[in-house]
């Protein structure tokens, strides 16, 4: 099994967490609370006969947490 890590970064309130929920859980909540620090979700997909595990890190976009976010780059 191969594993990949994806880091979602961007300004606050652009939809990073909504995208993550939609991709990993097939659920869309347009008014999620702001992420504090980071959130991690995993999804395993079958691609070309291989099971791929994707670890997706959702980071906060708030400037006051920027030093925390940069630590995960």
C-alpha positions as CSV (number, residue, x, y, z in Angstrom):
1,X,0.0,0.0,0.0
2,X,1.4,3.4,-1.0
3,X,0.7,6.5,1.2
4,X,0.6,10.1,0.1
5,X,0.4,13.3,2.2
6,X,-1.5,16.3,1.0
7,X,-1.4,19.6,2.8
8,X,-4.3,22.1,2.2
9,X,-3.2,25.7,2.7
10,X,-4.9,28.9,1.9
11,X,-6.6,32.0,3.3
12,X,-9.3,31.6,6.0
13,X,-12.9,31.0,4.9
14,X,-12.1,29.7,1.4
15,X,-13.5,26.2,1.8
16,X,-10.5,24.0,2.7
17,X,-12.5,22.1,5.4
18,X,-15.6,21.8,3.3
19,X,-13.5,20.4,0.4
20,X,-11.9,17.9,2.8
21,X,-15.2,16.7,4.2
22,X,-16.7,16.4,0.7
23,X,-13.7,14.4,-0.6
24,X,-13.2,12.1,2.4
25,X,-16.8,11.6,3.7
26,X,-19.0,12.6,0.7
27,X,-20.6,15.2,3.0
28,X,-20.9,18.9,2.4
29,X,-21.5,21.4,5.2
30,X,-21.2,25.0,3.9
31,X,-20.9,26.6,7.3
32,X,-18.2,24.7,9.2
33,X,-16.5,26.2,12.1
34,X,-13.0,27.5,11.5
35,X,-10.1,25.1,11.9
36,X,-7.9,25.7,14.8
37,X,-4.3,24.5,14.1
38,X,-4.9,21.6,11.7
39,X,-7.2,18.6,11.1
40,X,-6.1,15.3,9.5
41,X,-8.3,12.9,7.6
42,X,-7.4,9.8,5.6
43,X,-8.9,8.2,2.6
44,X,-8.0,5.0,0.8
45,X,-8.7,4.8,-2.9
46,X,-8.2,2.1,-5.5
47,X,-6.1,3.4,-8.4
48,X,-4.9,1.2,-11.3
49,X,-5.1,-1.9,-9.1
50,X,-3.3,-0.3,-6.1
51,X,-4.7,0.8,-2.8
52,X,-3.5,4.3,-2.2
53,X,-3.8,5.9,1.3
54,X,-4.1,9.7,1.2
55,X,-3.4,11.6,4.4
56,X,-4.9,15.1,4.0
57,X,-3.9,17.8,6.4
58,X,-6.3,20.7,6.6
59,X,-4.6,23.8,8.0
60,X,-6.0,26.9,9.4
61,X,-6.0,30.0,7.3
62,X,-6.1,32.4,10.2
63,X,-3.0,34.6,10.4
64,X,-2.7,34.2,14.2
65,X,-2.0,30.5,13.7
66,X,0.4,30.9,10.8
67,X,3.5,29.8,12.8
68,X,1.7,26.5,13.6
69,X,0.8,26.0,10.0
70,X,4.3,26.7,8.7
71,X,5.6,24.0,11.1
72,X,3.9,21.3,9.1
73,X,5.3,22.4,5.7
